[in-house]
Amino acid sequence: MALRIVIGLALTVVAFAIAGRRLWWLYRLATSGQPAPERIQALRDHPGRGAETEIAEVLGQRKLLKWTVPGIAHVMTFWGFLVLILTIIEAYGALFDKKFAIPLIGHWAFIGFIEDLFAVAVLVGIVVFAVIRLRNDPRREGRASRFAGSHNGAAWLVLVLIFGVVATLLLYRGAQINTGDFPYPHGAFASEIVGGWLAPLGSSANMGIETAFILAQLAVILGFLVLVVYSKHLHIFLAPLNVLFSRRPNGLRGLEPMRSNGKVLDFEEADPDTDVFGIGKIEDLTWKGMLDLATCTECGRCQSQCPAWATGKPLSPKMLVLNLRDHAFAKAPYLLAGSDEAREGLPEAVRQEAERPLVGTVDAHGVIDPDVLWACTNCGACVNECPVDIEHIDHISGMRRHQVLIESEFPAEASGMLKNLENKGDPWGMGESKRTDWMDGLDFVVPVIDGTIGDDIEYLFWVGCAGALEDRAKKTTRAIAELLHTADVSFAVLGPAETCTGDPARRMGNEFVYSMLAQQNVETLNEAGVRKIIASCPHCFNTIANEYPQLGGNYEVMHHTQVLARLVADGKLTPVTPIEEKITYHDPCFLGRHNKVYTPPREIMERVPGVQAQEMHRCKERGFCCGAGGARMWMEERIGKRINAERIDEALGTDPDTISTGCPFCLVMLGDAVSAKQASGEAKESLEVVDVAQLLSRAVTAQPPAGS
């Protein structure tokens, strides 16, 4: 008895010392980054929201259950380990007292049943995980496997250890049943089965098995603890923290402003020599960013949904996080060294790691290749899928900001767009004089605000650059205006006073140009007394609704599909003319995933007579990007398959007569892809891409066929 106490306690002390040392090292590394007081403050301001998120995502495993089979397997394993904490208590108690039972509940047969039920559930879970890993073996599947690039050897070792936890548990409990030391009179069905296997060995053998496997149980659990803190399974401890401090409601919507030392950067006073401009070094990440890196489970769900990765580009959101994490861990001795003298004494490999550029080509030994950084469309699929709420877009945005503002390194073709934004207020450089050309030919007058919005005007219609200047998008703008006029909705526009929201500049990384444009717009809107805004472009919608509040611009912002769906529901717009077509709807990323607006466009289509709605395989929150987000609209796509071509291939699989959407960027990108398919004979000549508003306008305003 004394020997097993000594061995058990010795194992515990050693394991806790090793794990504790590692956790302290990780804490010091995380806090070597930038402060993130806004995350603490957000939690203080909305503690209920944090608790709700923990319940839904950690205890309820909400995101994991989006993938049914692996999700259920993870739920069984997760809850199995929570329940099996009771068996760990029992194992430690048995070191000191063979008859140990947990006070109050220790002899309740139901507890024994629940412990065994979840022990079996864990075994089922790890069998499912093993099958999934074998079926998705990257050695066979290549980049198609979501585990490509993950540390797969460690994953198999963890599965073996989890099996060891359950196997040793059932063996010592089975032996306890035979020696009479088991605390539960009945109910522990799995332990009783194992006990039946061991019974023929006799009493003395079972006593030895009991002692040996109690110690083995503790050894495996403590070994698992040490492995966890040195591997990707650190997420077991860190995931609840990362989820708790993630941005709500979904880590998407608006980007955060640039901060230096925890304070929002003021460009008029900022000094590049002392202030942090984006993420130029790994230590420029906030502690929340460091937490993101350490929490990654390497599951590859983000990678499997990334449109860049799916079309042959080098960006894998998972590998971006893993490369940053590996670099942070390798550079950690340098970051944690107490002085320059201590850093000089570090191994050469550590000092070379510290000198690596965060963004750079392979030849320059960069951690993140520029082609990886600039391939991102900001679609949000990675953030949406991540079960531990890693905020990939924030890190990509931070690195882009540093590259643009400090290094002046970015795709050359985007420089014209940035100059046009700065000098003309729109990406095409057409200027304010063209912003009302879309009104030509309308049979009613659209009021243009001059000064303050009148009391008789309910909405400001934010037309957007594409809606005012791009020929295909102008048709959508006219359709929206005509529908609002038909429904007797009072609205006005800013006309020449409207300028780009700054979204392309911000998503590109040029926070300075964004700030200039956004502040100008907020000032214009506030001086005009605007309170309600209808936006036809999801990028404008997202920016005004979710980013302008950072600058004092607080408005009620609606996308045009939301307004039109409500007008149809209220009977103010009545679709009467049938449109006998098969139509598939493409979800714009900044309307759908970023802002969860999925239903209104579909409601409009449902109310149009004759429409046969056909959903693509990837739709709603799993929708596939058109390739225009993240300022990619103004960058060339030189690597792999074009993203818009991939999306149109999927759309063509539904054999549509029309493809509809709710975004001018999507309209252009998908329209270009359709034109290319028509030129090669792969799509019918009659196929067109239109906005949902155009469909509704045809059904509301078109004359019915003669004789109908």
N, C-alpha and C positions, 0 to 999 in steps of 0.2 A: 504493500500500500504506500509506504513512504517513498519507495523508488519511483512509482508512477507519479506521485506528487512532484518529486524533484524534477523528473524528466519533463513533465507537462509544464511546470512553471519556468523551467530553463528555456524550453522552446518558445514560450510566450514572450519572455524578456528579450531574447535575441531577435525574434521577428518584429516585435514592437519597436525595438531600437533601430533596426534597419529601415522599417517603413517610416518611422517618425523622422529619421534623418532625411530621408528622401522627400517627405512632405514639407519639411522646413526649407529644404533647398528649393522646391517648387514654389513655395510661398515667397521666398526672397526673390526668385526670378520674376514672378508675376508682378510684384510690387516695384521692381526696377523699371517698369514701364511708366507711361504717363498716367496721371490720376484721371478718374472718371466720376467726378462728384455728381454728375447728372443722373447716373445710374442709381446711386444711393438715394438721391432726392426723389427720383421717380417712385422708388419703392416706398419711401416714407409718405409720399403724397397719396399713393394708391395701394395700401397694404392688402386690401381685399382682393385687388386684381392679381397681386403676386400669389396670394394663397390659392385663388381660383386656378391660376395657371399651374401651380405645383400639383394640385389635385388632378387636373385634367391631363397634363402632359407627363408627369412623373408617376403618380399613382395610377392614373387611368390609362397611361401609355397611348394617348390619342394619336399622335403622329405615327407611332410604330404600327398601329392597327390599320393604317391606310393600306399597308401591304399585308393582306389577310393572313397567309400561312406563316411567314416569318414573324408577323406581328403577334399572332396567337402563341407561337413558340416562345417569343421573348416575354410575353405576359406570364406564361407558365413558369418560366425560369426566374423572372424578377420576383413574382409573388411567392414562388417556391423558396427563394432565399430569404425573403422577409419572414416567412413562417418558420423556416429552419433555424432562425436565430434562437428559437426556443430549444432546439436540440443542441445547439452550441452551449447554451447555459447548462443543460442537463449533462453534457460531456464534462464540462469543468466541475460541476457539482460531484460527478461520479469519481473524480480524482480523489476527493476527500471523504466521500461517503457512498459506498456501493448502493445503498438504498435511497440515494438522493432523489427527491422529487421537488419540482418548482412549488414554492408555497402557494397555497390556495387553489391552484389549478392542477397541481402535479399528478393527481390520481384520477382526473376526469377523463374517462375513456374517449370522449369526443376529441380531446386534444391529441391523443395518440393517433386517432384516425386521421385527423387533419394533417398532422406531421407526415404520416406515411403517404397520404394522398398527394401532397405537394412534392414529396421526395420522388414519387413516381412521375409526377408532372414534369419535374426537372429532367428526369431521364428521357422522357418523350421529347422535351424541348431540345435537348442536345443531339438527339438522333435526327430531328428535323434540321437543325443547324448543320450537322455533318452532311446530310443529303444535299442541302442547298449549296454548301461549299464545293461538294464534288461536282454538282451539276454546273456550277459557275466557275470552275477551275480556270484561272487566267492562263495556265499553260496550254489549255486547249482552246479557250474562247478568245484569248488575246484581249484587245481593248474593249471588246463587247462585254466582257465580264466586269461587273461592278466592283469586283475585288482586285482588279488589275492595279498594281502599285501598292496594295496594302501589305502589311506585315503578316502574311498568311501563316507562317510557321508559329508565331506566338498565338494566333487564333486557335490552331489545332492543339497547342499545349494547354490552353485554357479549357478547351472542351474536355481534354483528358483529366485535368484537375477537377473540373466540376463533376465528372463521372466518379473520380476518386472520393470526393466529398460524400456523394450519395452512397457509394458502395461501402465505404468504411462505416458510415452511419448505420446502414441496414445490418451489416455484419456484427457490430458490437451490440446493437439492440436485439438481434436474433439470439446472440449468446446470452444476453441478460435475461431473456425470457426463459432460457434453459437453466440458468443459475438461480432464478427466483429474484433477481435484482431489478427487474423491469418495473417501472412505476405504474404502468397502466394495466388494468385487469383484462381488458380486451379492446378491440377496435383497431389496433395497429396492424392492419392486415398484411402489409408487405413485410414487416418485421417478423410477424408470426410465420409467414411462408419461409423466410430465411432461417428462422429458428427451427422449423421442421427439418430443413436440410442439415442443420448442425447437430440436432439432437442425438443421432446415432454415435457421435464422437465421444459422448460421455460427459460427466460433470466436470472433471478436472480439465479436460481439453477446452470445454466451453469457458471455464474461468480464465484460462490463458488467452483464449481468443478475445474475450471481453476486454481484458487489460490491454492486449496488443492493439486492438482496433480502436479503443478509446484514444490511445496515444496516437495511433495512425490518423484518426479523425482530426485531432487537434493539429498534428503535423501538416496534414494536407490543407486544412483551413488556413493555418498560419503561412504556409508556403504560397497559397493562393493570394493572401493579403500582400505578401512581398512582391509577387509577380504583378499584381494589380497596379501598385504604385510605380512600377518600372515599365509599364506597357500601356497600350491603347485602352486597356480595361480600367484605367484610371477614371474613366467616365462614370464608373459605378459610384464614386465619391463626388465627382465634380459636376456631373450632369444636373443634379438638382440646383446647384449654385448657378450654373450657366443659364439654366432656364429661368431662374428667379430674377437674374439681372439682365435678361435679354430685353430688347426694345419691344414694347407692346404697341399695337395689338399683335403684330406678326413679324416684326423685324424688318418690314419692307416700307412701303409708302415713301415718306420723305427721307432724304439723307440728313445726317446730322451736320451742323456747321463745323467749320474747322476750329480746332481748339489747340491751345498751347499751354501746357502746365495746368490743364483743367479749365482754363478760361477761354471764352469765344475770342477768336483772333480778330483784332481790329486792324484792317489793312493800312489805315492811315498811320498807325503807330508801330506796326509790326516790324521786327528786325530779323532778316533771314539768318543773321549770324548768331542770334540768341534764341529766337522763337522756333517752334516746331511747325514746319509747313508740310502737312500731310505725313506720310510714312516714308521716310527715306532710310531709316535704320530700324532694325528689329525692336530696339528699345523705344522707338516712337509709338509703338502700339500702346494702347492703354492696358491697365491690368485686366480689363474685360476682354480685350483682344488676346492677351496672353492666355486667359482662361479658355477662350475659344480654341486655341491651338492645342492645349492640353486635354480638352474634353473630346476631341474628335474620336469617333468610334471606328473610323476607317470602313464603315459599312458600304460606302459607295453609292448610296441612294442619290446624293446630289449629282454625282458623276453620271449616273444612268439617265437623269432627266435633263442634263445640260445640253442645250441646242448646239453649242460650239463643239463639245466633245462628240456629239452624235453625228456631226457632219465633218469629222476628220481633222478638227483643229486641235492644237496642243493644250488648250485650256481644259483641265479637269479641276473642278472646285475642290475635290478631295485632295488631289496632289498639291494644289496650291497651298492648302492648309498644312499638309504634311511636310512640304518643303520648308515652309516658314517655321514649323515646329522643330524640325531637325536642325535648322540653322540656329534657332533660339537656344536649343539645348547644347549645341556644340559651342556657341559663343558665350554661354552662361558663365564659365569661369572668368572670362574677361569682364563681363558685366558686374560680377559679384566681387571682383578683386577690390580690396580696400584702398589701393593707391597705385600710382603709376609704376612705382618700384615693384609692386606685387605683379602687375601686368607684365612687366619686362621679364619676370621670372617664370612666366607661364610657358608651357611647351610650344614649340614653333607651330604646330598644327592649330592650336587654339588662336594664336595671334594671326595666322593666315585667315582663319575663319572670320575673325573680327574685322578684317580688312575687305572681305567680299562685298561687292555692291549688292544691295537688296534686289535691284532690278538691273539686269544686264544679260547679254548674250552668253552662250556657253564659252566662247573664246575669252570673254571678260570675267568668267567664273561667277556670273550672277546667280543669285538664289532663284529669282523668278525671271524667266525669259520675257522680253517685251511682247513677243507674239502671244504669250499666255495672257499678259495683262490687258492687251488691247482687243482680244477676241471676245471679251465679255459684253453681252447685250443688256445686262442689268435686268434680265427677264424675271429674276427672283425664284426660278424653279429650285435652285440649290437651297436657298433659305427656307422655302416652303416645305421642302422634303426633309430637311435635317431634323432628326428626332431629338437632338440635344440643343437646338436653337443657335447654331453657329451662324454668324452674320458675315457671310462671304463678301457680299457687295460692299459693306463698309470698309473691309480691308483693301479690296480692289480700288475703291474710290480713293482711299487714303494714299495708296501708292501712285495712282494716276495724278492726284493733286501735286505730289512732290515732283513727279516727272515733268509736269507741265510748268509749274510755277517756279521751280528751282533749277531743274536740269534742262528745261526747254526741249525735252525729248518726247515727241509724240508723232503719230503718223502724219506725213507731210500733207496729205490731201485734206486733212482737217484744218489746216492753218487758214485756208480761205474762208471756211465757215466761221472760225473764231474772229477773223478780221471783219467779216460782214456783220456779225453780231455787235462788235464793238463800235463799228462806224455807222452802220445802217439800221441796226436794231432788228434784223432778221437774217436767217442763215443764207439766204440767196442774194442778199445785197440789193434788193429791189427798192427799198426805201419806203417811207411813210405815205408817199403820194399814191401808191398802188393799193393801199389797204382797203379801199372802198370799191375797187373795180368789180368785185363779185356782185355788187348790187345792180349793175347795169342790166336793164331789161325787166326788172321786177315791176309788177303793176301796183305796188304800194311803196310808201316811203319808209325807210328804216331810219329812225331818229339817231343822230350822232350826238353824243354828249358833249356839250361845250360848257365846261364849268361844273355845275352841280347837277346830279341826276334829279329829274323832276319827281314830284310826289305821285304822278300818274304812271310812272314807270316802275314795274315790279322787278324786272330782271335786267342785269347787264348780260348781253350775249358776248362772251369772250370768243372771238372768231379764231384767233391763233394765226401763226405765220402760214402754215400750210393751208388752212381754211381760207385765207385771204389771198394767197399768192400762187398756190399750186393748182394747175388747171383741173385735175381730177378731183381734188379736195374741194374746189369751189362749188362743184355740183352738190356736194353734201351740205355746204354752208347755205346755199340757196334753198335746198329742200327743207332744212331746219327752219330757216326764216319763214318760208311759205307756210309750213305747218304751224308755227307759233302764231302767225298772222291769222290763219284759218281758225285756230282755236281761240282767237281773241285774247291772246296773252300779250300784255304790254311789255315791250322790251326795247332796249337801245344798245348801241355799240359805241366803243371809244373811237373807232375809225383811225385817223392818223395819230391819235394820242396813244394807241395801243402799240406796245413793242414786245419783242420776244420775252417769254417768261424767264428765260435763262436756262431752261432745262438742258438743252444740248451742251452748253458751256459747262454746267455743273457736272453732268454725267461724264463729260470729257475729262474733267479734272481742273478746269479753269475757274476756280472759285471766285477769283477777282472779277471776271467779266460777269459771272452769274450775279454776284453781289451788286454790281453796278446796275444791271438791268432790273433785278428784282426790287431794289430800293426805289428805282424810278417808278416802276409799276405800282408798288404799294403806296407811294406818295400820291400818284395820280388817282388811284382807286379811293384812297381815304379822303382826299380833297373833294372828290365827286360825291362822296357819301354813299358809295356802293355797299350793299349788304348781301344781296343775292346774285349769284353768278351762274350762268349756264355755259359750260365749256364743251366744245365739240371734239377737242383733242384730249385723249386720256393723259398725255404728258403734261399739257397745260392744267388739266383738272387736278392731277396729282400734285403738281408744283404749287398751285395756288392754294389748294386745300390743306396740304400737309407740310409745306416748306415756308410759305409766306408768313404763317404765324410766328416763325422765328424772328421775323423782321417787323412784327407789329401789324401784319395784315390778316385780320380775322374775318372771314366771310363764310356764308353758307354757299357751298359750291356743289353743283350737281352736273352730272354728265348729261348730254342731250338725250341719251336713251332712257335715263331715269325720268326726265321730265315728260318725254313723249309717251312713255308707258303709262304714266299717271294720267295724262290727258286722254289717252285711249280708254283707260279704265273708268274715268269719270264721264265718258260719253262726249267729251268736247272734240274728239277726233274719231270719226267712224270709218274704218276701212270698208269699202263697199265693192270695189272693183276686184274681181278675182285675179290672182297671179298664179297661174297653173304651172308652177315650177318646183323642181327639187332644189332646195337651197341648203347649203351647209354654212354654219356660222363659225367664224374664227374669233376666238377670245383675245383681244388685245391684252398684253401682259400688264400694262399699267392701269387698265380698267379692271381686269379680272384678278389675277394673283395679288397685285399690290393693294387693291382697294375692295376686293370681294364683290364686285358688281358683275354678277353672272345672269341674274334672272330678268331684268328689264328688257334687254335686247331680244331675248327669247320670247318674252310675253308679247312683244310687238309683233314678232313673226307669227306667233300662234293666232293672233287676232286678224291677220291678213287672210282673206278667203283664198283657198286654193293652194296655199303654200304647203309643201311637204318638207318638213324640217329633217335634215340628215346630219346627225352628229358625227364628227370625226373621232377616230379612236382616242386621240389625245385632245381632250377638251376640258373646259372649266378650269379647275385648279391644276390639272395636269396638261393644260393647253401648251402648244408648242409655239415658240416665238417666230415672228416674221423676219427677224434679223436686224430691225432698225433701232432698237433701244440702245441705251448706253452710248449715244452719239454715233452708233455704227451706221446710221443713215448716211453719214458724210465720210465714211471710210470705205476703202476698197476691201473686198473679200477675196484674198489671194490664195488662201490655204483651204484645201478640202472642197466639199460640196457647198454650194450656196445655201444658206439657211432657208431663204424664201423658196428655193426650188424644192427643198425637202418638204416644206410645209404644203406646197402645192401638189406634190406627188401624193401626199396623204389625202388632201382634199379631193383629188381626182379619183381616189379610191371609192368615194361615195357616189360617183357619176352625177355630179351636180349640173344643173342648168345655170345656177348663179352661186357665187361665193359672196357672203355678206360679212361685214365687220362693223366696228364702231370707232375706227381710228384712222386718221388721214395717213399716218406713216404706214400702217398695215395696208391701207388701200393702195399706196404707191408700190410697196414691196411685193405684195401679192399680185398686183396688176402687171408689174414687170415680169414676174415669173410666169404668169399665164401667157403673156405675149410671146415669151421665149418658147413655151410649150406649143403654142399655136403655130409659130414659125417652123417648128420641127415636125408638125403634124401629130403631136402627142395629145393635143386638147382640141375639142371642137371649136370652130370659129365663133359660135354664138355665146360661148362662155364669157361671162364678165364678172368683175369684182365691184360691188357697190356697198355703200353704207346702208345700215338698217333704216336710216331716215329716208333714203332714196326709195327703198321698197315701200315704206309707209306712205310717202308722198304719191307714189304711183297708184296705190290703192285708194287713197283719199281723194285725190284731185283728178285722176284720169277719168275720161268718159267711158262708160260701159260700152261694149260692142253693140252695134246696131241689131235691133231685134231681140236683145236680151231682156 
